[in-house]
Amino acid sequence: MGIFTRFGDIVNSNINAILDKAEDPEKIVRLMIQEMEDTLVEVRSAAARSIADKKDLNRKIEALDRDLSDWGGKAELALRKGREDLAKAALIEKSRVSATVDVLKQDYLAVDEGLAKLNEDIARLESKLADAKTRQKALLARHKTASSRLAARRKIYDYKIDDALVRFEQYMRRIDDVEGRVEAYDLGLPKDLNHEFAGLEAEESVKEELDALKQRLAADKTATAEAK
């Protein structure tokens, strides 16, 4: 479906207003440009026909001007020869040719005025077309920028990142739970110096017991191996 219904719609159009109302400005501006280019071809074709008509009329007028001169010369010749009847006939023919020339000159002026109007129309249409193409470039640039921003946003808010963040939060929660369990053992215990030394002694006792157990297990393992 076309945007414009006649040439006047194009040259009198407010491109901004049309694009502001459009659901798809890029599509609309493409249609505008297509219609403007098609109309420009039509107007240029009309101008070409007018130029051809103007040249044709000019040739006909020049030929008839020669006929006028010729019939005038014939009338003079006939009078010199005493043929008034022929002179009269020549003047009648000259008058007929003169009337035809007047008509053709009026046609020539009309075609010339129409051609001047077409030239103005072409200039205005080219201006509108240039404006539309400039806006198309701007729209394409905006679309490209928006697409790049959208792609970046999608990466930022990608579900994989969200999933990684969830896993990180779960990991942090597990660490909090372990730390809470460690701290829970100390709840209710006195925080004096004797208690701290007792803790150190207990840790040392446990370490010694653990080392002894490791040594015993190692000895048992060696003895078992030798027995085999």
Secondary structure by P-SEA (a helix, b strand, c coil): ccccccaaaaaaccaaaaaaacccaaaaaaaaaaaaaaaaaaaaaaaaaaaaaaaaaaaaaaaaaaaaaaaaaaaaaaaaaccaaaaaaaaaaaaaaaaaaaaaaaaaaaaaaaaaaaaaaaaaaaaaaaaaaaaaaaaaaaaaaaaaaaaaaaaaacaaaaaaaaaaaaaaaaaaaaaaaaaaaaccccccaaaaaaaaaaaaaaaaaaaaaaaaaaaaaaaaaaac
